[in-house]
């Protein structure tokens, strides 16, 4: 709250008209903010008003930035903390890791971790799944990586769960169900 000095008077503001250029002004500012933080303005404002391809391109550009920052965070923050945690746990005997302190290569193997964040989300899930399947088929990626990136889930856990489900389907005579 501002206080007026003695003798000053307050004047009313009369916004009696709509400004037709306001929307263009907001979009221009959002584009500049988006460029500064490496985020397409469509993503910044959550306004996907153009075609599927344009929306997908905007999201892919945003995810380039998200992945770069995620990689930095995992490499320079999460991984060192994990290594310190693991080293302390092995040193105190809470975790048994034979050879951990005897060989740097063994310690590196114990400390190896892959860091995934939330999945990207999908505009067209069928296209995304088909693209992931092709990446695995041609050796550009793995089942584990694609599972984590598409759904945020763990492929090994999915396999174990599917074994249980398939056994139950077979026991119930539903093994031919799709």
PETAGI-V740696 format. One record per backbone hydrogen bond with DSSP energy under -0.5 kcal/mol. NH is the residue of the N-H (numbers start at 1). CO is the residue of the C=O. If there is no record, write none. Layout:
NH & CO
NH & CO
//
This chain:
8 & 5
15 & 13
16 & 14
20 & 18
22 & 19
25 & 21
26 & 22
27 & 23
28 & 24
29 & 25
30 & 26
31 & 27
32 & 28
33 & 29
34 & 30
35 & 31
36 & 32
37 & 33
38 & 35
39 & 34
43 & 40
44 & 40
45 & 41
46 & 42
47 & 42
48 & 46
49 & 47
55 & 51
56 & 52
57 & 53
58 & 54
59 & 55
60 & 56
61 & 57
62 & 58
63 & 59
64 & 60
65 & 61
66 & 62
67 & 63
68 & 64
69 & 65
70 & 66
71 & 67
72 & 68
73 & 69
74 & 70
75 & 71
76 & 72
77 & 73
78 & 73
79 & 74
81 & 77
82 & 78
83 & 79
84 & 80
85 & 81
86 & 82
87 & 83
88 & 84
89 & 85
90 & 86
91 & 87
92 & 88
93 & 89
93 & 90
94 & 89
95 & 89
97 & 95
100 & 97
102 & 99
103 & 99
107 & 103
108 & 104
109 & 105
110 & 106
111 & 107
112 & 108
112 & 109
116 & 114
120 & 149
128 & 124
129 & 125
130 & 126
131 & 127
132 & 128
133 & 129
134 & 130
135 & 131
136 & 132
137 & 133
138 & 134
139 & 136
140 & 135
141 & 135
146 & 142
147 & 143
148 & 144
149 & 145
150 & 146
151 & 147
152 & 147
152 & 148
153 & 147
155 & 153
158 & 154
159 & 155
160 & 156
161 & 157
162 & 158
163 & 159
164 & 160
165 & 161
166 & 162
167 & 163
168 & 164
169 & 165
170 & 166
171 & 167
172 & 168
173 & 170
174 & 169
175 & 169
177 & 174
//
